[in-house]
Amino acid sequence: MAKPLRPGLSDRKQRILSRREIEGLIADGRHVFIFEGRVLKADAWLMFHPGGQESIKHMVGRDATDEILALHSAEACQRMHAYQIGRVEGRWVNFLPPIQGGHFRPYDPNDTSESDHSSQPSTRESSPVFDEPIGETRRRQRQASVSTASSSPPPTPSGGKDANPHPSFLDARTKEEIVFDLDKYPSLDADTQDFIVQKYRELNDRIRAEGLYNCNYWAYFQESIRYSLLAALSYTFLRLGWYWTSAFFMGFMWQQLVFTVHDAGHMGITHNFQVDSTIGMTIASYIGGLSLCWWKHNHNVHHIVTNAPEHDPDIQHMPFFAISHRLLGSLRSTYYNRVMAYDPVAQVVLKYQHYMYYIFMLFGRFNLYVLSWSYLLSKKAPKRGPAWWHTYYEFVGQAFFWYWYGYCLVYCSIPDWSNRIMFIIISHMAQSPLHVQITLSHFAMSTADLGIHESFAQKMLRTTMDVDCPTWLDFFHGGLQFQAIHHLYPRIPRHNLRRTQELVIEFCREVDIPYAMFTFTDGNKEVISRLGDIAKQARMLEACRKKLATDGLHAH
């Protein structure tokens, strides 16, 4: 039986908080956001959140209802009520979170000049490149009003020696992309976005009623047979001395296993946090040498700030790739807390990135090892809370993986170093289609920031594409071909995504949001085209820099 609340505690949780009070709490460093009309203060939970602190920080000052419901179970959502400190009335207008550059005024209840009316936000949006509000541009472009933004814009990203000397060129490109998206997608006015939110939530109810959140365990039984067959083939060819063939099947098995890890990371198998986490960590660490804890920390942020160049770690690959011209301006990553410098190495590599794309994808798994160990050795993992033991479990898994793969298999089972090296290379290259698949759904999509009034559903569909493929190829893509649907409803098991796609297409037609879907070939062409466009801009910047040097001018 639940313990009764202390006298007066329930009343305090239900009191109405004004906008100025909430702004003042954020100004004092509190991590406050809105969930289903409730004001939640997550400071006590911040250090224990299994998905990391950054995902919470990106929700500060915002109505995070859709993001929370998409990424959390019903039980987790219910537990969040313990952090309620009040309620809000009416439609909440988002603040720009501090991590994204928002500025907030302290609240003084005795200062009559600090009325709630005075807290009406600036009309500027979150983009740092507009000399006028995006709302004004929008009104001229579509004759639609935009609700005012809620805090000051972030400063122009990064200066110093690595900053680009031609920000005006980059800013002009940013304006073009924003205006293009404003014309292509529904209006950002309150009525339009509220309609999208309403239909998105109605669609979720329909999905749940059809049982699409229920896992198809028969499909996982079939998956297990395929995993076992690939492992058996790898072992058989290893014993026959066909080391390169054995390595291929090993890599293909890793590729297939990642799909199940992805499902487990989103609690899409049993829907139990600890059970699915254990499944995911066992496969990822003990069989694959990777960290599910790192992946969750990274992936949750990706799902919230998808394709934001300064916030989304999944598109922050400097100096090897840049999918936005803004990365040529040495942006500061809020995830890695460092400047992604457009340094001399990047200036050379990015000019040829569209030629190097598939070469880099061949060796993507090595980068995942680095990211996994960087996380495990850092202090980012929660030390208490439900996930306190996860990193310890993964450390054991890492030791087990490198023992069986590195020592028992590669060193002891293969007689010479030439074959050992080729086994390592081929086994890692064989799963390179996975890395192409992962980047395919985002690299060619919009990276424009339309501000804080865009609904979660519209942003996910604007920044994510699906890959069209026949049903018989679903095993090869592993559900990752339905990334747009997955971003809308991350906890739907992948075997139900094809049916969900039909419902999402109906939703997109109803709310007039373009639904991006390409064949695998055309999607790759889009990615290469985007990388080539950024490479062209990098060459243009270099030409400008050389021209300035020739003319004896100094860039500032």
MOBELGI-V536025 format. One record per helix or strand. SS is the DSSP state (H for helix, E for strand). FROM is the first residue (numbers start at 1). TO is the last residue. Records with the same first field share a line. If there is no record, write none. Layout:
SS: FROM-TO ; FROM-TO
//
This chain:
H: 9-14 ; 19-27 ; 43-46 ; 53-57 ; 65-71 ; 74-83 ; 98-100 ; 117-119 ; 134-142 ; 167-184 ; 190-209 ; 217-240 ; 243-265 ; 273-287 ; 292-304 ; 313-315 ; 325-329 ; 344-362 ; 364-376 ; 390-413 ; 417-429 ; 432-443 ; 456-463 ; 471-477 ; 480-488 ; 494-511 ; 520-550
E: 16-16 ; 32-35 ; 38-41 ; 63-63 ; 84-87 ; 332-333 ; 338-339 ; 466-468 ; 517-519
//
